[in-house]
Amino acid sequence: MRGFVSTLDIGEYILYMQDYGGPVGFRLALGDASRVKGMIIQNAVSHVEGLSPLWDVRKAFWQDRAAHEEEVRVNFTSLEATKQRHIGSSPHPERINPDTWNDEYAFLSRPGEADIQLDLFYDYQTNVASYPRWQDWLREHQPRLLVVWGRYDPSFTVAGAMAYKRDVPGCKVVLLDAGHFALDEASDEIGKQILEFLDNK
């Protein structure tokens, strides 16, 4: 991503970070803070309290990959687990298009894909280890920050959204009636919040 930004000669930007985009965005920010003019964070964790109990098996996997690999594989590659990622604890699952999880499941079922995901999950521990540095960066730089968060996310908790206020007290946190993939359910509200964020210079 750093090479992409450099090749396009993008001098300044506002980052929109969701899920894996959080670790990518924070690494960009730490690499060149002068380019980052703001951040929009949507269900991307930078504090350990943002990790739900679903991460317990993943943490065990980091400690002993061989002993927990099969459990983690089932934890994210089964159709039911894939559906749960999209529905979470939503009281209105009928609002979510079944294509979202059926399409994801089809991609996860391709040969070799589960092994790629296992490697990504194993490497995710480097992100958790980096949380203190990312928090330090937020506290030092106090970027313009908007946090929009699907409250029904089964992986990343509301506590993870609120934790950003410790680092950037002036940030705005908006809790949405949506899950991990909040754009599937609350795109209008997220769009409204982003436009207000961009207009408020």
C-alpha positions in Angstrom: 0.0 0.0 0.0 2.9 2.4 0.7 4.2 1.7 -2.8 0.7 2.3 -4.2 0.4 5.6 -2.5 3.9 6.6 -3.6 3.3 5.5 -7.2 0.1 7.6 -7.5 1.9 10.5 -5.8 -0.8 10.9 -3.2 0.5 13.6 -0.9 -2.3 13.6 1.6 -5.2 11.4 2.4 -7.9 10.4 4.8 -7.9 6.7 5.6 -11.0 4.6 5.7 -10.1 1.4 7.7 -12.3 -1.7 8.2 -11.2 -5.0 9.7 -7.8 -6.0 8.1 -7.7 -2.4 6.8 -7.0 -1.2 10.3 -3.6 -2.8 10.6 -2.7 -1.8 7.1 -3.8 1.8 7.7 -2.0 2.1 11.0 1.2 0.9 9.5 0.9 3.5 6.7 0.3 6.2 9.4 3.3 5.2 11.4 5.4 5.1 8.3 4.5 8.7 7.2 2.2 10.6 9.6 2.5 13.8 7.5 0.3 12.3 4.8 -2.6 11.3 7.1 -5.1 14.1 7.4 -7.7 12.0 9.1 -9.1 8.5 9.8 -12.4 6.9 9.5 -12.5 3.6 11.4 -15.2 1.1 10.9 -15.0 -2.1 13.0 -11.3 -2.2 13.1 -9.7 -2.9 16.5 -6.7 -1.2 18.0 -7.4 -2.1 21.7 -7.4 -5.6 23.3 -10.9 -5.0 24.8 -12.2 -4.8 21.3 -11.5 -8.5 20.7 -14.6 -10.6 21.5 -14.5 -14.1 23.1 -14.4 -15.5 19.6 -10.7 -14.6 19.7 -10.0 -17.0 22.6 -9.4 -19.9 20.3 -7.4 -17.7 18.0 -5.1 -16.6 20.9 -4.7 -20.3 21.8 -3.8 -20.9 18.1 -1.0 -18.3 18.4 0.4 -20.2 21.3 0.2 -23.6 19.8 -0.7 -23.7 16.1 -0.6 -27.4 15.6 -2.9 -28.1 18.6 -5.6 -25.5 17.6 -5.3 -25.3 13.8 -8.3 -27.5 13.0 -10.5 -25.7 15.5 -9.7 -22.4 13.9 -10.2 -23.8 10.4 -13.8 -24.8 11.4 -14.2 -21.5 13.2 -14.1 -19.5 10.0 -14.6 -21.9 7.0 -17.9 -23.6 7.8 -21.0 -22.2 6.2 -22.6 -21.5 9.6 -19.5 -19.6 10.9 -19.4 -17.6 7.6 -23.1 -16.7 8.1 -22.5 -15.7 11.7 -19.8 -13.3 10.7 -22.4 -11.3 8.7 -25.4 -11.7 11.0 -23.6 -11.4 14.4 -26.1 -10.6 17.1 -28.4 -8.6 14.9 -32.1 -8.7 16.0 -33.0 -8.3 12.3 -31.1 -10.9 10.3 -33.7 -10.8 7.6 -32.3 -7.4 6.5 -29.0 -9.0 5.4 -28.8 -10.4 1.9 -27.9 -14.1 2.1 -25.6 -13.6 -0.9 -23.1 -11.9 1.4 -22.3 -15.0 3.3 -23.0 -17.5 0.5 -20.5 -15.6 -1.8 -17.9 -15.5 1.0 -18.3 -19.2 1.7 -17.9 -19.9 -2.0 -14.6 -18.0 -2.0 -13.4 -19.7 1.2 -14.1 -23.1 -0.3 -11.7 -22.7 -3.2 -8.7 -25.0 -3.1 -5.9 -23.6 -0.8 -8.0 -20.7 0.5 -8.4 -22.1 4.0 -4.6 -22.4 4.3 -4.2 -18.8 3.2 -6.7 -17.7 5.9 -5.0 -19.8 8.5 -1.7 -18.1 7.8 -3.4 -14.7 8.0 -5.0 -15.5 11.3 -1.7 -16.8 12.7 0.1 -13.6 11.6 -2.7 -11.5 13.1 -0.9 -11.8 16.5 1.6 -9.2 15.1 -1.3 -6.7 14.9 -2.3 -7.3 18.5 1.3 -6.9 19.6 1.3 -3.5 17.8 -1.8 -2.1 19.5 0.3 -0.1 22.1 2.3 1.6 19.3 -0.9 2.5 17.4 -2.4 3.9 20.5 0.7 5.9 21.2 0.5 7.3 17.6 -3.1 8.3 18.1 -2.3 10.0 21.4 0.7 11.8 19.9 -0.8 13.0 16.6 -4.5 13.5 17.6 -5.8 12.9 14.0 -9.2 14.0 12.9 -11.0 10.7 13.7 -14.5 9.3 13.0 -15.4 5.9 14.4 -18.5 4.3 12.9 -19.2 0.9 14.4 -21.7 -1.9 13.8 -22.8 -2.9 17.3 -23.8 -6.4 16.4 -20.3 -7.4 15.3 -19.5 -10.9 16.7 -15.7 -10.4 16.5 -15.1 -6.8 17.5 -16.9 -5.4 20.5 -18.5 -2.0 21.2 -15.8 -1.5 23.8 -13.3 -1.5 21.0 -15.1 1.4 19.4 -15.3 3.4 22.7 -11.6 2.8 23.5 -10.6 5.3 20.7 -11.9 8.1 22.9 -9.2 7.4 25.4 -6.6 8.1 22.7 -8.4 10.9 20.8 -10.9 12.5 23.2 -12.3 14.7 20.5 -13.2 11.9 18.1 -16.8 11.1 17.2 -18.0 7.5 17.8 -21.3 6.5 16.1 -22.8 3.1 17.0 -24.9 1.6 14.3 -27.6 -1.0 14.2 -25.4 -3.2 12.0 -22.8 -5.9 12.2 -19.2 -6.4 11.3 -19.9 -5.5 7.6 -21.8 -2.3 8.5 -21.9 -1.0 5.0 -24.2 -3.9 4.1 -26.9 -2.5 6.5 -26.1 1.1 7.2 -24.5 2.6 4.1 -26.7 5.6 4.1 -25.9 6.5 7.7 -22.2 5.8 7.2 -22.2 8.0 4.1 -24.0 10.8 6.0 -21.4 10.6 8.8 -18.5 10.6 6.3 -19.8 13.7 4.5 -20.2 15.6 7.7 -16.7 14.6 8.7 -15.3 15.8 5.4 -17.2 19.0 5.6 -16.1 19.8 9.1 -12.6 21.1 8.5 
